[in-house]
Amino acid sequence: MTNQIALQVNGETRNCSTETPLPELLKQLGLNPRLVAVEYNGEILHKQFWETTQMQEGDILEVVTIVGGG
């Protein structure tokens, strides 16, 4: 029995543990959670909900890196 699930991140299939909270998934993907915005299953997910959002089989995430400049 496996505890891995498949989900889509920016159009690519990724695997993670069933109990993975969003900030941990972002770190596993090499992203700094402080510098990204996340669309979770079609909805922008406010950062206050990130810690309580656990990945589920078939979730679809779009992750956008925030870039500063002028």
PDB file of N, CA, C, O and CB in Angstrom:
ATOM      1  N   MET A   1       0.848  -1.192   0.000  1.00  0.00           N
ATOM      2  CA  MET A   1       0.000   0.000   0.000  1.00  0.00           C
ATOM      3  C   MET A   1       0.889   1.248   0.000  1.00  0.00           C
ATOM      4  O   MET A   1       1.851   1.336   0.762  1.00  0.00           O
ATOM      5  CB  MET A   1      -0.962   0.002   1.234  1.00  0.00           C
ATOM      6  N   THR A   2       0.561   2.183  -0.840  1.00  0.00           N
ATOM      7  CA  THR A   2       1.388   3.379  -0.972  1.00  0.00           C
ATOM      8  C   THR A   2       0.664   4.582  -0.382  1.00  0.00           C
ATOM      9  O   THR A   2      -0.566   4.641  -0.353  1.00  0.00           O
ATOM     10  CB  THR A   2       1.745   3.637  -2.450  1.00  0.00           C
ATOM     11  N   ASN A   3       1.448   5.526   0.082  1.00  0.00           N
ATOM     12  CA  ASN A   3       0.858   6.751   0.602  1.00  0.00           C
ATOM     13  C   ASN A   3       1.170   7.916  -0.327  1.00  0.00           C
ATOM     14  O   ASN A   3       1.136   9.072   0.095  1.00  0.00           O
ATOM     15  CB  ASN A   3       1.370   7.043   2.023  1.00  0.00           C
ATOM     16  N   GLN A   4       1.477   7.620  -1.599  1.00  0.00           N
ATOM     17  CA  GLN A   4       1.761   8.638  -2.590  1.00  0.00           C
ATOM     18  C   GLN A   4       0.516   8.922  -3.418  1.00  0.00           C
ATOM     19  O   GLN A   4      -0.269   8.023  -3.718  1.00  0.00           O
ATOM     20  CB  GLN A   4       2.922   8.207  -3.490  1.00  0.00           C
ATOM     21  N   ILE A   5       0.352  10.191  -3.780  1.00  0.00           N
ATOM     22  CA  ILE A   5      -0.757  10.597  -4.641  1.00  0.00           C
ATOM     23  C   ILE A   5      -0.200  11.341  -5.838  1.00  0.00           C
ATOM     24  O   ILE A   5       0.921  11.847  -5.797  1.00  0.00           O
ATOM     25  CB  ILE A   5      -1.777  11.478  -3.869  1.00  0.00           C
ATOM     26  N   ALA A   6      -0.979  11.407  -6.899  1.00  0.00           N
ATOM     27  CA  ALA A   6      -0.597  12.153  -8.097  1.00  0.00           C
ATOM     28  C   ALA A   6      -1.446  13.410  -8.178  1.00  0.00           C
ATOM     29  O   ALA A   6      -2.648  13.381  -7.916  1.00  0.00           O
ATOM     30  CB  ALA A   6      -0.762  11.287  -9.381  1.00  0.00           C
ATOM     31  N   LEU A   7      -0.805  14.517  -8.546  1.00  0.00           N
ATOM     32  CA  LEU A   7      -1.502  15.778  -8.750  1.00  0.00           C
ATOM     33  C   LEU A   7      -0.830  16.526  -9.876  1.00  0.00           C
ATOM     34  O   LEU A   7       0.268  16.168 -10.301  1.00  0.00           O
ATOM     35  CB  LEU A   7      -1.523  16.627  -7.459  1.00  0.00           C
ATOM     36  N   GLN A   8      -1.482  17.562 -10.358  1.00  0.00           N
ATOM     37  CA  GLN A   8      -0.946  18.370 -11.445  1.00  0.00           C
ATOM     38  C   GLN A   8      -0.405  19.682 -10.884  1.00  0.00           C
ATOM     39  O   GLN A   8      -1.100  20.384 -10.150  1.00  0.00           O
ATOM     40  CB  GLN A   8      -2.029  18.638 -12.519  1.00  0.00           C
ATOM     41  N   VAL A   9       0.832  20.006 -11.232  1.00  0.00           N
ATOM     42  CA  VAL A   9       1.425  21.283 -10.852  1.00  0.00           C
ATOM     43  C   VAL A   9       1.924  21.938 -12.134  1.00  0.00           C
ATOM     44  O   VAL A   9       2.838  21.430 -12.785  1.00  0.00           O
ATOM     45  CB  VAL A   9       2.592  21.101  -9.798  1.00  0.00           C
ATOM     46  N   ASN A  10       1.325  23.056 -12.489  1.00  0.00           N
ATOM     47  CA  ASN A  10       1.655  23.782 -13.715  1.00  0.00           C
ATOM     48  C   ASN A  10       1.647  22.855 -14.929  1.00  0.00           C
ATOM     49  O   ASN A  10       2.528  22.927 -15.786  1.00  0.00           O
ATOM     50  CB  ASN A  10       3.022  24.458 -13.581  1.00  0.00           C
ATOM     51  N   GLY A  11       0.639  21.982 -14.987  1.00  0.00           N
ATOM     52  CA  GLY A  11       0.461  21.108 -16.132  1.00  0.00           C
ATOM     53  C   GLY A  11       1.273  19.828 -16.124  1.00  0.00           C
ATOM     54  O   GLY A  11       1.140  19.013 -17.037  1.00  0.00           O
ATOM     55  N   GLU A  12       2.113  19.627 -15.117  1.00  0.00           N
ATOM     56  CA  GLU A  12       2.927  18.421 -15.026  1.00  0.00           C
ATOM     57  C   GLU A  12       2.456  17.554 -13.878  1.00  0.00           C
ATOM     58  O   GLU A  12       2.089  18.061 -12.818  1.00  0.00           O
ATOM     59  CB  GLU A  12       4.405  18.775 -14.851  1.00  0.00           C
ATOM     60  N   THR A  13       2.466  16.241 -14.086  1.00  0.00           N
ATOM     61  CA  THR A  13       2.092  15.320 -13.025  1.00  0.00           C
ATOM     62  C   THR A  13       3.220  15.234 -12.006  1.00  0.00           C
ATOM     63  O   THR A  13       4.379  15.030 -12.368  1.00  0.00           O
ATOM     64  CB  THR A  13       1.764  13.923 -13.598  1.00  0.00           C
ATOM     65  N   ARG A  14       2.884  15.389 -10.757  1.00  0.00           N
ATOM     66  CA  ARG A  14       3.838  15.291  -9.643  1.00  0.00           C
ATOM     67  C   ARG A  14       3.269  14.333  -8.614  1.00  0.00           C
ATOM     68  O   ARG A  14       2.056  14.139  -8.534  1.00  0.00           O
ATOM     69  CB  ARG A  14       4.125  16.695  -9.001  1.00  0.00           C
ATOM     70  N   ASN A  15       4.154  13.736  -7.827  1.00  0.00           N
ATOM     71  CA  ASN A  15       3.748  12.852  -6.751  1.00  0.00           C
ATOM     72  C   ASN A  15       4.186  13.428  -5.418  1.00  0.00           C
ATOM     73  O   ASN A  15       5.234  14.065  -5.316  1.00  0.00           O
ATOM     74  CB  ASN A  15       4.328  11.448  -6.949  1.00  0.00           C
ATOM     75  N   CYS A  16       3.374  13.199  -4.400  1.00  0.00           N
ATOM     76  CA  CYS A  16       3.737  13.605  -3.047  1.00  0.00           C
ATOM     77  C   CYS A  16       3.007  12.718  -2.062  1.00  0.00           C
ATOM     78  O   CYS A  16       2.150  11.927  -2.456  1.00  0.00           O
ATOM     79  CB  CYS A  16       3.405  15.100  -2.797  1.00  0.00           C
ATOM     80  N   SER A  17       3.332  12.836  -0.800  1.00  0.00           N
ATOM     81  CA  SER A  17       2.680  12.074   0.256  1.00  0.00           C
ATOM     82  C   SER A  17       1.251  12.576   0.452  1.00  0.00           C
ATOM     83  O   SER A  17       0.958  13.747   0.210  1.00  0.00           O
ATOM     84  CB  SER A  17       3.478  12.174   1.575  1.00  0.00           C
ATOM     85  N   THR A  18       0.372  11.689   0.888  1.00  0.00           N
ATOM     86  CA  THR A  18      -1.026  12.058   1.104  1.00  0.00           C
ATOM     87  C   THR A  18      -1.204  13.111   2.188  1.00  0.00           C
ATOM     88  O   THR A  18      -2.215  13.815   2.197  1.00  0.00           O
ATOM     89  CB  THR A  18      -1.825  10.838   1.460  1.00  0.00           C
ATOM     90  N   GLU A  19      -0.265  13.233   3.083  1.00  0.00           N
ATOM     91  CA  GLU A  19      -0.388  14.161   4.215  1.00  0.00           C
ATOM     92  C   GLU A  19       0.408  15.457   4.003  1.00  0.00           C
ATOM     93  O   GLU A  19       0.618  16.207   4.957  1.00  0.00           O
ATOM     94  CB  GLU A  19       0.081  13.478   5.496  1.00  0.00           C
ATOM     95  N   THR A  20       0.847  15.729   2.788  1.00  0.00           N
ATOM     96  CA  THR A  20       1.706  16.877   2.525  1.00  0.00           C
ATOM     97  C   THR A  20       0.927  18.184   2.531  1.00  0.00           C
ATOM     98  O   THR A  20       0.017  18.363   1.721  1.00  0.00           O
ATOM     99  CB  THR A  20       2.411  16.707   1.196  1.00  0.00           C
ATOM    100  N   PRO A  21       1.275  19.117   3.449  1.00  0.00           N
ATOM    101  CA  PRO A  21       0.638  20.441   3.389  1.00  0.00           C
ATOM    102  C   PRO A  21       1.242  21.248   2.240  1.00  0.00           C
ATOM    103  O   PRO A  21       2.363  20.974   1.811  1.00  0.00           O
ATOM    104  CB  PRO A  21       0.808  21.206   4.742  1.00  0.00           C
ATOM    105  N   LEU A  22       0.516  22.220   1.754  1.00  0.00           N
ATOM    106  CA  LEU A  22       0.937  23.008   0.599  1.00  0.00           C
ATOM    107  C   LEU A  22       2.331  23.613   0.750  1.00  0.00           C
ATOM    108  O   LEU A  22       3.128  23.473  -0.178  1.00  0.00           O
ATOM    109  CB  LEU A  22      -0.053  24.103   0.353  1.00  0.00           C
ATOM    110  N   PRO A  23       2.683  24.280   1.863  1.00  0.00           N
ATOM    111  CA  PRO A  23       4.031  24.863   1.948  1.00  0.00           C
ATOM    112  C   PRO A  23       5.142  23.816   1.798  1.00  0.00           C
ATOM    113  O   PRO A  23       6.185  24.101   1.208  1.00  0.00           O
ATOM    114  CB  PRO A  23       4.194  25.588   3.278  1.00  0.00           C
ATOM    115  N   GLU A  24       4.927  22.620   2.321  1.00  0.00           N
ATOM    116  CA  GLU A  24       5.925  21.563   2.189  1.00  0.00           C
ATOM    117  C   GLU A  24       6.048  21.113   0.741  1.00  0.00           C
ATOM    118  O   GLU A  24       7.157  20.872   0.264  1.00  0.00           O
ATOM    119  CB  GLU A  24       5.568  20.373   3.083  1.00  0.00           C
ATOM    120  N   LEU A  25       4.935  20.995   0.038  1.00  0.00           N
ATOM    121  CA  LEU A  25       4.976  20.634  -1.373  1.00  0.00           C
ATOM    122  C   LEU A  25       5.768  21.672  -2.161  1.00  0.00           C
ATOM    123  O   LEU A  25       6.593  21.314  -3.001  1.00  0.00           O
ATOM    124  CB  LEU A  25       3.551  20.501  -1.940  1.00  0.00           C
ATOM    125  N   LEU A  26       5.525  22.946  -1.898  1.00  0.00           N
ATOM    126  CA  LEU A  26       6.248  24.007  -2.600  1.00  0.00           C
ATOM    127  C   LEU A  26       7.748  23.886  -2.359  1.00  0.00           C
ATOM    128  O   LEU A  26       8.541  24.048  -3.287  1.00  0.00           O
ATOM    129  CB  LEU A  26       5.747  25.390  -2.152  1.00  0.00           C
ATOM    130  N   LYS A  27       8.142  23.604  -1.121  1.00  0.00           N
ATOM    131  CA  LYS A  27       9.567  23.426  -0.804  1.00  0.00           C
ATOM    132  C   LYS A  27      10.135  22.219  -1.543  1.00  0.00           C
ATOM    133  O   LYS A  27      11.254  22.275  -2.052  1.00  0.00           O
ATOM    134  CB  LYS A  27       9.770  23.260   0.719  1.00  0.00           C
ATOM    135  N   GLN A  28       9.373  21.130  -1.605  1.00  0.00           N
ATOM    136  CA  GLN A  28       9.819  19.942  -2.329  1.00  0.00           C
ATOM    137  C   GLN A  28      10.029  20.231  -3.810  1.00  0.00           C
ATOM    138  O   GLN A  28      10.867  19.605  -4.459  1.00  0.00           O
ATOM    139  CB  GLN A  28       8.812  18.814  -2.159  1.00  0.00           C
ATOM    140  N   LEU A  29       9.270  21.174  -4.336  1.00  0.00           N
ATOM    141  CA  LEU A  29       9.394  21.568  -5.743  1.00  0.00           C
ATOM    142  C   LEU A  29      10.499  22.596  -5.953  1.00  0.00           C
ATOM    143  O   LEU A  29      10.717  23.048  -7.077  1.00  0.00           O
ATOM    144  CB  LEU A  29       8.073  22.125  -6.248  1.00  0.00           C
ATOM    145  N   GLY A  30      11.197  22.970  -4.885  1.00  0.00           N
ATOM    146  CA  GLY A  30      12.284  23.935  -4.991  1.00  0.00           C
ATOM    147  C   GLY A  30      11.824  25.376  -5.036  1.00  0.00           C
ATOM    148  O   GLY A  30      12.555  26.249  -5.502  1.00  0.00           O
ATOM    149  N   LEU A  31      10.622  25.632  -4.558  1.00  0.00           N
ATOM    150  CA  LEU A  31      10.065  26.986  -4.581  1.00  0.00           C
ATOM    151  C   LEU A  31      10.055  27.582  -3.186  1.00  0.00           C
ATOM    152  O   LEU A  31       9.863  26.870  -2.200  1.00  0.00           O
ATOM    153  CB  LEU A  31       8.645  26.980  -5.163  1.00  0.00           C
ATOM    154  N   ASN A  32      10.260  28.879  -3.103  1.00  0.00           N
ATOM    155  CA  ASN A  32      10.173  29.591  -1.839  1.00  0.00           C
ATOM    156  C   ASN A  32       8.714  29.984  -1.627  1.00  0.00           C
ATOM    157  O   ASN A  32       8.188  30.814  -2.368  1.00  0.00           O
ATOM    158  CB  ASN A  32      11.113  30.848  -1.820  1.00  0.00           C
ATOM    159  N   PRO A  33       8.046  29.395  -0.619  1.00  0.00           N
ATOM    160  CA  PRO A  33       6.627  29.704  -0.408  1.00  0.00           C
ATOM    161  C   PRO A  33       6.334  31.192  -0.222  1.00  0.00           C
ATOM    162  O   PRO A  33       5.210  31.632  -0.465  1.00  0.00           O
ATOM    163  CB  PRO A  33       6.130  28.958   0.790  1.00  0.00           C
ATOM    164  N   ARG A  34       7.319  31.962   0.200  1.00  0.00           N
ATOM    165  CA  ARG A  34       7.098  33.400   0.398  1.00  0.00           C
ATOM    166  C   ARG A  34       7.037  34.165  -0.921  1.00  0.00           C
ATOM    167  O   ARG A  34       6.596  35.313  -0.955  1.00  0.00           O
ATOM    168  CB  ARG A  34       8.197  33.980   1.271  1.00  0.00           C
ATOM    169  N   LEU A  35       7.485  33.523  -2.016  1.00  0.00           N
ATOM    170  CA  LEU A  35       7.601  34.239  -3.278  1.00  0.00           C
ATOM    171  C   LEU A  35       6.702  33.686  -4.383  1.00  0.00           C
ATOM    172  O   LEU A  35       6.980  33.883  -5.566  1.00  0.00           O
ATOM    173  CB  LEU A  35       9.020  34.209  -3.735  1.00  0.00           C
ATOM    174  N   VAL A  36       5.630  32.997  -4.001  1.00  0.00           N
ATOM    175  CA  VAL A  36       4.736  32.453  -5.014  1.00  0.00           C
ATOM    176  C   VAL A  36       3.273  32.742  -4.681  1.00  0.00           C
ATOM    177  O   VAL A  36       2.916  33.006  -3.533  1.00  0.00           O
ATOM    178  CB  VAL A  36       4.954  30.952  -5.156  1.00  0.00           C
ATOM    179  N   ALA A  37       2.452  32.684  -5.705  1.00  0.00           N
ATOM    180  CA  ALA A  37       0.998  32.711  -5.558  1.00  0.00           C
ATOM    181  C   ALA A  37       0.496  31.371  -6.070  1.00  0.00           C
ATOM    182  O   ALA A  37       1.072  30.809  -7.002  1.00  0.00           O
ATOM    183  CB  ALA A  37       0.336  33.929  -6.341  1.00  0.00           C
ATOM    184  N   VAL A  38      -0.571  30.853  -5.471  1.00  0.00           N
ATOM    185  CA  VAL A  38      -1.056  29.525  -5.820  1.00  0.00           C
ATOM    186  C   VAL A  38      -2.540  29.549  -6.167  1.00  0.00           C
ATOM    187  O   VAL A  38      -3.364  30.084  -5.425  1.00  0.00           O
ATOM    188  CB  VAL A  38      -0.803  28.553  -4.677  1.00  0.00           C
ATOM    189  N   GLU A  39      -2.855  28.955  -7.315  1.00  0.00           N
ATOM    190  CA  GLU A  39      -4.230  28.670  -7.672  1.00  0.00           C
ATOM    191  C   GLU A  39      -4.440  27.187  -7.386  1.00  0.00           C
ATOM    192  O   GLU A  39      -3.724  26.338  -7.917  1.00  0.00           O
ATOM    193  CB  GLU A  39      -4.542  29.039  -9.182  1.00  0.00           C
ATOM    194  N   TYR A  40      -5.420  26.883  -6.550  1.00  0.00           N
ATOM    195  CA  TYR A  40      -5.669  25.512  -6.096  1.00  0.00           C
ATOM    196  C   TYR A  40      -7.032  25.070  -6.587  1.00  0.00           C
ATOM    197  O   TYR A  40      -8.059  25.583  -6.143  1.00  0.00           O
ATOM    198  CB  TYR A  40      -5.583  25.403  -4.548  1.00  0.00           C
ATOM    199  N   ASN A  41      -7.037  24.122  -7.502  1.00  0.00           N
ATOM    200  CA  ASN A  41      -8.291  23.625  -8.092  1.00  0.00           C
ATOM    201  C   ASN A  41      -9.167  24.765  -8.617  1.00  0.00           C
ATOM    202  O   ASN A  41     -10.377  24.787  -8.393  1.00  0.00           O
ATOM    203  CB  ASN A  41      -9.075  22.809  -7.056  1.00  0.00           C
ATOM    204  N   GLY A  42      -8.540  25.704  -9.315  1.00  0.00           N
ATOM    205  CA  GLY A  42      -9.271  26.779  -9.975  1.00  0.00           C
ATOM    206  C   GLY A  42      -9.543  28.014  -9.145  1.00  0.00           C
ATOM    207  O   GLY A  42     -10.152  28.963  -9.636  1.00  0.00           O
ATOM    208  N   GLU A  43      -9.103  28.022  -7.892  1.00  0.00           N
ATOM    209  CA  GLU A  43      -9.338  29.173  -7.009  1.00  0.00           C
ATOM    210  C   GLU A  43      -8.015  29.689  -6.451  1.00  0.00           C
ATOM    211  O   GLU A  43      -7.158  28.896  -6.060  1.00  0.00           O
ATOM    212  CB  GLU A  43     -10.295  28.790  -5.851  1.00  0.00           C
ATOM    213  N   ILE A  44      -7.841  31.000  -6.410  1.00  0.00           N
ATOM    214  CA  ILE A  44      -6.663  31.561  -5.750  1.00  0.00           C
ATOM    215  C   ILE A  44      -6.760  31.213  -4.267  1.00  0.00           C
ATOM    216  O   ILE A  44      -7.779  31.469  -3.625  1.00  0.00           O
ATOM    217  CB  ILE A  44      -6.559  33.122  -5.970  1.00  0.00           C
ATOM    218  N   LEU A  45      -5.700  30.632  -3.737  1.00  0.00           N
ATOM    219  CA  LEU A  45      -5.708  30.197  -2.340  1.00  0.00           C
ATOM    220  C   LEU A  45      -4.908  31.185  -1.501  1.00  0.00           C
ATOM    221  O   LEU A  45      -3.695  31.314  -1.668  1.00  0.00           O
ATOM    222  CB  LEU A  45      -5.129  28.760  -2.197  1.00  0.00           C
ATOM    223  N   HIS A  46      -5.593  31.882  -0.598  1.00  0.00           N
ATOM    224  CA  HIS A  46      -4.947  32.858   0.271  1.00  0.00           C
ATOM    225  C   HIS A  46      -3.948  32.153   1.192  1.00  0.00           C
ATOM    226  O   HIS A  46      -4.202  31.044   1.661  1.00  0.00           O
ATOM    227  CB  HIS A  46      -6.000  33.635   1.100  1.00  0.00           C
ATOM    228  N   LYS A  47      -2.827  32.800   1.442  1.00  0.00           N
ATOM    229  CA  LYS A  47      -1.755  32.187   2.241  1.00  0.00           C
ATOM    230  C   LYS A  47      -2.197  31.756   3.637  1.00  0.00           C
ATOM    231  O   LYS A  47      -1.596  30.847   4.210  1.00  0.00           O
ATOM    232  CB  LYS A  47      -0.609  33.149   2.367  1.00  0.00           C
ATOM    233  N   GLN A  48      -3.211  32.369   4.188  1.00  0.00           N
ATOM    234  CA  GLN A  48      -3.649  31.981   5.538  1.00  0.00           C
ATOM    235  C   GLN A  48      -4.187  30.555   5.561  1.00  0.00           C
ATOM    236  O   GLN A  48      -4.280  29.954   6.631  1.00  0.00           O
ATOM    237  CB  GLN A  48      -4.723  32.948   6.050  1.00  0.00           C
ATOM    238  N   PHE A  49      -4.544  29.999   4.396  1.00  0.00           N
ATOM    239  CA  PHE A  49      -5.072  28.637   4.327  1.00  0.00           C
ATOM    240  C   PHE A  49      -4.037  27.602   3.896  1.00  0.00           C
ATOM    241  O   PHE A  49      -4.339  26.409   3.856  1.00  0.00           O
ATOM    242  CB  PHE A  49      -6.230  28.598   3.381  1.00  0.00           C
ATOM    243  N   TRP A  50      -2.832  28.038   3.578  1.00  0.00           N
ATOM    244  CA  TRP A  50      -1.819  27.121   3.051  1.00  0.00           C
ATOM    245  C   TRP A  50      -1.470  26.000   4.029  1.00  0.00           C
ATOM    246  O   TRP A  50      -1.381  24.841   3.623  1.00  0.00           O
ATOM    247  CB  TRP A  50      -0.565  27.890   2.699  1.00  0.00           C
ATOM    248  N   GLU A  51      -1.275  26.318   5.291  1.00  0.00           N
ATOM    249  CA  GLU A  51      -0.852  25.311   6.269  1.00  0.00           C
ATOM    250  C   GLU A  51      -1.908  24.231   6.476  1.00  0.00           C
ATOM    251  O   GLU A  51      -1.572  23.092   6.801  1.00  0.00           O
ATOM    252  CB  GLU A  51      -0.533  25.976   7.598  1.00  0.00           C
ATOM    253  N   THR A  52      -3.171  24.573   6.294  1.00  0.00           N
ATOM    254  CA  THR A  52      -4.238  23.596   6.535  1.00  0.00           C
ATOM    255  C   THR A  52      -4.706  22.908   5.253  1.00  0.00           C
ATOM    256  O   THR A  52      -5.595  22.058   5.299  1.00  0.00           O
ATOM    257  CB  THR A  52      -5.417  24.277   7.204  1.00  0.00           C
ATOM    258  N   THR A  53      -4.118  23.265   4.112  1.00  0.00           N
ATOM    259  CA  THR A  53      -4.485  22.660   2.847  1.00  0.00           C
ATOM    260  C   THR A  53      -3.553  21.492   2.567  1.00  0.00           C
ATOM    261  O   THR A  53      -2.369  21.680   2.287  1.00  0.00           O
ATOM    262  CB  THR A  53      -4.436  23.694   1.702  1.00  0.00           C
ATOM    263  N   GLN A  54      -4.097  20.288   2.645  1.00  0.00           N
ATOM    264  CA  GLN A  54      -3.315  19.095   2.362  1.00  0.00           C
ATOM    265  C   GLN A  54      -3.654  18.602   0.962  1.00  0.00           C
ATOM    266  O   GLN A  54      -4.809  18.627   0.537  1.00  0.00           O
ATOM    267  CB  GLN A  54      -3.579  17.990   3.419  1.00  0.00           C
ATOM    268  N   MET A  55      -2.628  18.157   0.264  1.00  0.00           N
ATOM    269  CA  MET A  55      -2.792  17.707  -1.101  1.00  0.00           C
ATOM    270  C   MET A  55      -3.629  16.431  -1.155  1.00  0.00           C
ATOM    271  O   MET A  55      -3.501  15.553  -0.301  1.00  0.00           O
ATOM    272  CB  MET A  55      -1.432  17.482  -1.751  1.00  0.00           C
ATOM    273  N   GLN A  56      -4.491  16.342  -2.179  1.00  0.00           N
ATOM    274  CA  GLN A  56      -5.342  15.179  -2.386  1.00  0.00           C
ATOM    275  C   GLN A  56      -5.174  14.701  -3.828  1.00  0.00           C
ATOM    276  O   GLN A  56      -4.835  15.474  -4.724  1.00  0.00           O
ATOM    277  CB  GLN A  56      -6.834  15.513  -2.076  1.00  0.00           C
ATOM    278  N   GLU A  57      -5.419  13.422  -4.023  1.00  0.00           N
ATOM    279  CA  GLU A  57      -5.311  12.824  -5.352  1.00  0.00           C
ATOM    280  C   GLU A  57      -6.095  13.657  -6.363  1.00  0.00           C
ATOM    281  O   GLU A  57      -7.262  13.981  -6.146  1.00  0.00           O
ATOM    282  CB  GLU A  57      -5.823  11.364  -5.339  1.00  0.00           C
ATOM    283  N   GLY A  58      -5.430  14.000  -7.482  1.00  0.00           N
ATOM    284  CA  GLY A  58      -6.091  14.715  -8.568  1.00  0.00           C
ATOM    285  C   GLY A  58      -6.143  16.221  -8.433  1.00  0.00           C
ATOM    286  O   GLY A  58      -6.690  16.890  -9.310  1.00  0.00           O
ATOM    287  N   ASP A  59      -5.584  16.789  -7.347  1.00  0.00           N
ATOM    288  CA  ASP A  59      -5.576  18.247  -7.208  1.00  0.00           C
ATOM    289  C   ASP A  59      -4.839  18.879  -8.392  1.00  0.00           C
ATOM    290  O   ASP A  59      -3.929  18.282  -8.968  1.00  0.00           O
ATOM    291  CB  ASP A  59      -4.913  18.668  -5.865  1.00  0.00           C
ATOM    292  N   ILE A  60      -5.251  20.090  -8.736  1.00  0.00           N
ATOM    293  CA  ILE A  60      -4.620  20.838  -9.820  1.00  0.00           C
ATOM    294  C   ILE A  60      -4.137  22.164  -9.254  1.00  0.00           C
ATOM    295  O   ILE A  60      -4.927  22.964  -8.753  1.00  0.00           O
ATOM    296  CB  ILE A  60      -5.606  21.059 -11.018  1.00  0.00           C
ATOM    297  N   LEU A  61      -2.831  22.386  -9.340  1.00  0.00           N
ATOM    298  CA  LEU A  61      -2.239  23.620  -8.842  1.00  0.00           C
ATOM    299  C   LEU A  61      -1.555  24.371  -9.971  1.00  0.00           C
ATOM    300  O   LEU A  61      -0.907  23.776 -10.831  1.00  0.00           O
ATOM    301  CB  LEU A  61      -1.244  23.328  -7.717  1.00  0.00           C
ATOM    302  N   GLU A  62      -1.708  25.669  -9.954  1.00  0.00           N
ATOM    303  CA  GLU A  62      -0.937  26.564 -10.811  1.00  0.00           C
ATOM    304  C   GLU A  62      -0.144  27.447  -9.857  1.00  0.00           C
ATOM    305  O   GLU A  62      -0.719  28.148  -9.024  1.00  0.00           O
ATOM    306  CB  GLU A  62      -1.867  27.419 -11.798  1.00  0.00           C
ATOM    307  N   VAL A  63       1.165  27.410  -9.982  1.00  0.00           N
ATOM    308  CA  VAL A  63       2.041  28.147  -9.080  1.00  0.00           C
ATOM    309  C   VAL A  63       2.766  29.210  -9.904  1.00  0.00           C
ATOM    310  O   VAL A  63       3.404  28.900 -10.910  1.00  0.00           O
ATOM    311  CB  VAL A  63       3.059  27.191  -8.354  1.00  0.00           C
ATOM    312  N   VAL A  64       2.660  30.456  -9.470  1.00  0.00           N
ATOM    313  CA  VAL A  64       3.274  31.572 -10.165  1.00  0.00           C
ATOM    314  C   VAL A  64       4.283  32.226  -9.251  1.00  0.00           C
ATOM    315  O   VAL A  64       3.965  32.575  -8.114  1.00  0.00           O
ATOM    316  CB  VAL A  64       2.219  32.589 -10.633  1.00  0.00           C
ATOM    317  N   THR A  65       5.492  32.393  -9.741  1.00  0.00           N
ATOM    318  CA  THR A  65       6.543  33.051  -8.969  1.00  0.00           C
ATOM    319  C   THR A  65       6.367  34.553  -9.059  1.00  0.00           C
ATOM    320  O   THR A  65       6.168  35.095 -10.146  1.00  0.00           O
ATOM    321  CB  THR A  65       7.944  32.637  -9.468  1.00  0.00           C
ATOM    322  N   ILE A  66       6.440  35.223  -7.931  1.00  0.00           N
ATOM    323  CA  ILE A  66       6.327  36.676  -7.870  1.00  0.00           C
ATOM    324  C   ILE A  66       7.699  37.278  -8.140  1.00  0.00           C
ATOM    325  O   ILE A  66       8.680  36.941  -7.477  1.00  0.00           O
ATOM    326  CB  ILE A  66       5.771  37.145  -6.489  1.00  0.00           C
ATOM    327  N   VAL A  67       7.753  38.163  -9.110  1.00  0.00           N
ATOM    328  CA  VAL A  67       9.029  38.794  -9.493  1.00  0.00           C
ATOM    329  C   VAL A  67       8.900  40.296  -9.285  1.00  0.00           C
ATOM    330  O   VAL A  67       7.961  40.921  -9.777  1.00  0.00           O
ATOM    331  CB  VAL A  67       9.413  38.466 -10.988  1.00  0.00           C
ATOM    332  N   GLY A  68       9.852  40.869  -8.550  1.00  0.00           N
ATOM    333  CA  GLY A  68       9.862  42.321  -8.355  1.00  0.00           C
ATOM    334  C   GLY A  68      10.779  42.980  -9.373  1.00  0.00           C
ATOM    335  O   GLY A  68      11.582  42.316 -10.028  1.00  0.00           O
ATOM    336  N   GLY A  69      10.652  44.245  -9.492  1.00  0.00           N
ATOM    337  CA  GLY A  69      11.518  44.959 -10.420  1.00  0.00           C
ATOM    338  C   GLY A  69      10.893  46.288 -10.795  1.00  0.00           C
ATOM    339  O   GLY A  69       9.826  46.667 -10.314  1.00  0.00           O
ATOM    340  N   GLY A  70      11.586  46.963 -11.654  1.00  0.00           N
ATOM    341  CA  GLY A  70      11.025  48.240 -12.042  1.00  0.00           C
ATOM    342  C   GLY A  70      11.480  48.720 -13.345  1.00  0.00           C
ATOM    343  O   GLY A  70      11.072  49.796 -13.784  1.00  0.00           O
TER     344      GLY A  70
END
